Amino acid sequence: MVSRVRVGLTIAFELPAPVGGERRLEHYRAEAECVALEAGRTDVRFYLPPELVKRDQLHGDPKYWGAELAAGGRTLPAGRAGFAAALATPEARRNFLARATTAAAANDGLFLPQYLTPFANELSPRHSVVCAPGGPMMAPDGLA
């Protein structure tokens, strides 16, 4: 059994360009801490409230994402598998996290670990983001 497992998930959605403008990225960050986990695969779920999804016009899966892990109080090395394929180099991953640190502050407290929401016991509420091997995925709207 592994104690004190922390998962930090940073996601960025590409938003449509406003008339006469350019596309932009909207960043969100959340952390979940598990007291202890059995060895093996575990999904950690995060939640984007539907009001946020509507406000920011979020569709599909995040364009960029990065998952940071810690166990027993020690940060685990972030490998390529912990980031979107588009962030292929260590420099791209560092740049993404540096930019996201500042940009996600505008959305602090909005993207949450699912256990802090009223949907803590649901397997796939609308707008949940599942941090699983292969990257974060938005739960299909039909699952509630």
C-alpha positions as CSV (number, residue, x, y, z in Angstrom):
1,M,0.0,0.0,0.0
2,V,1.2,3.5,-0.9
3,S,0.6,6.3,1.6
4,R,-0.2,10.0,0.9
5,V,-0.6,9.9,-2.8
6,R,-1.0,13.4,-4.3
7,V,-2.2,14.0,-7.9
8,G,-1.9,17.5,-9.3
9,L,-3.7,17.9,-12.7
10,T,-3.2,21.0,-14.9
11,I,-5.3,21.2,-18.0
12,A,-5.6,23.8,-20.8
13,F,-8.5,24.0,-23.3
14,E,-8.1,25.9,-26.5
15,L,-11.0,28.3,-26.8
16,P,-12.6,29.6,-30.0
17,A,-11.3,33.0,-31.3
18,P,-13.6,36.0,-30.6
19,V,-14.5,38.0,-33.7
20,G,-11.3,39.6,-35.0
21,G,-9.3,37.9,-32.3
22,E,-7.0,34.9,-31.8
23,R,-7.7,31.6,-30.1
24,R,-6.6,31.4,-26.5
25,L,-6.0,28.9,-23.8
26,E,-7.9,28.6,-20.6
27,H,-6.0,26.9,-17.8
28,Y,-7.3,25.0,-14.7
29,R,-5.5,23.3,-11.9
30,A,-6.5,21.0,-9.1
31,E,-4.9,18.6,-6.6
32,A,-6.3,15.5,-4.9
33,E,-4.6,13.7,-2.1
34,C,-5.4,10.1,-1.3
35,V,-4.6,8.8,2.2
36,A,-3.5,5.4,0.9
37,L,-3.9,3.4,-2.3
38,E,-3.4,-0.2,-3.1
39,A,-0.7,-1.0,-5.7
40,G,-2.0,-1.0,-9.3
41,R,-4.2,1.2,-11.4
42,T,-6.3,3.9,-9.8
43,D,-8.4,6.6,-11.5
44,V,-8.5,10.0,-9.8
45,R,-11.5,12.1,-10.9
46,F,-11.7,15.8,-11.0
47,Y,-14.8,18.0,-11.7
48,L,-15.5,21.0,-13.8
49,P,-18.8,22.6,-12.9
50,P,-21.3,22.8,-15.8
51,E,-21.5,26.6,-15.3
52,L,-17.8,26.8,-15.9
53,V,-18.0,24.5,-19.0
54,K,-20.8,26.7,-20.4
55,R,-19.1,30.0,-19.5
56,D,-15.8,29.1,-21.0
57,Q,-17.4,27.1,-23.9
58,L,-15.3,24.0,-23.2
59,H,-15.7,21.2,-25.7
60,G,-14.0,17.8,-25.9
61,D,-10.8,16.9,-24.1
62,P,-8.1,19.4,-22.9
63,K,-5.6,20.3,-25.6
64,Y,-2.7,20.3,-23.1
65,W,-2.4,18.6,-19.8
66,G,0.1,17.6,-17.2
67,A,-0.2,15.3,-14.2
68,E,2.2,15.6,-11.3
69,L,2.4,12.8,-8.7
70,A,3.8,12.5,-5.2
71,A,3.8,9.6,-2.9
72,G,4.8,9.5,0.8
73,G,5.5,13.2,0.7
74,R,8.1,12.9,-2.2
75,T,7.5,14.2,-5.7
76,L,7.8,11.6,-8.4
77,P,9.8,12.4,-11.5
78,A,7.5,13.7,-14.2
79,G,7.9,11.6,-17.4
80,R,6.6,12.1,-20.8
81,A,3.6,9.8,-20.1
82,G,2.4,12.4,-17.5
83,F,1.8,15.0,-20.2
84,A,-0.1,15.6,-23.4
85,A,1.7,14.2,-26.5
86,A,2.0,17.8,-27.8
87,L,4.3,18.5,-24.8
88,A,7.0,16.1,-26.1
89,T,10.1,17.8,-24.8
90,P,11.2,18.5,-21.2
91,E,11.4,22.2,-22.2
92,A,7.8,22.2,-23.6
93,R,6.6,20.6,-20.3
94,R,8.4,23.1,-18.2
95,N,7.0,26.0,-20.3
96,F,3.5,24.6,-20.0
97,L,3.7,24.3,-16.2
98,A,5.3,27.8,-15.8
99,R,2.6,29.4,-18.0
100,A,-0.2,27.4,-16.3
101,T,0.9,28.4,-12.8
102,T,0.1,32.0,-13.6
103,A,-2.8,31.5,-15.9
104,A,-4.7,28.9,-13.7
105,A,-4.8,31.4,-10.8
106,A,-7.7,33.1,-12.5
107,N,-9.7,29.8,-12.0
108,D,-8.5,28.9,-8.5
109,G,-11.1,26.8,-6.6
110,L,-13.3,26.1,-9.7
111,F,-11.7,22.8,-10.9
112,L,-11.9,20.4,-8.0
113,P,-11.1,16.8,-7.0
114,Q,-14.4,15.0,-7.3
115,Y,-14.4,14.0,-3.7
116,L,-14.9,17.6,-2.7
117,T,-18.1,17.9,-4.8
118,P,-21.7,16.7,-4.2
119,F,-20.9,14.0,-6.8
120,A,-18.2,12.3,-4.6
121,N,-19.9,8.9,-4.9
122,E,-20.9,9.0,-8.6
123,L,-18.7,7.1,-11.1
124,S,-19.0,9.6,-14.0
125,P,-21.0,12.7,-13.3
126,R,-21.3,15.2,-16.2
127,H,-18.2,17.2,-16.7
128,S,-15.9,15.1,-14.6
129,V,-12.4,14.8,-15.8
130,V,-10.8,11.4,-15.3
131,C,-7.0,11.4,-14.8
132,A,-6.1,8.0,-16.0
133,P,-3.3,6.3,-17.9
134,G,-3.3,7.9,-21.3
135,G,-4.3,11.4,-20.1
136,P,-7.3,13.3,-18.8
137,M,-10.6,12.8,-20.6
138,M,-13.9,14.6,-20.2
139,A,-16.7,12.2,-19.2
140,P,-19.3,12.0,-22.0
141,D,-22.3,14.3,-21.4
142,G,-24.7,11.4,-21.5
143,L,-23.3,10.0,-18.3
144,A,-24.8,11.5,-15.2
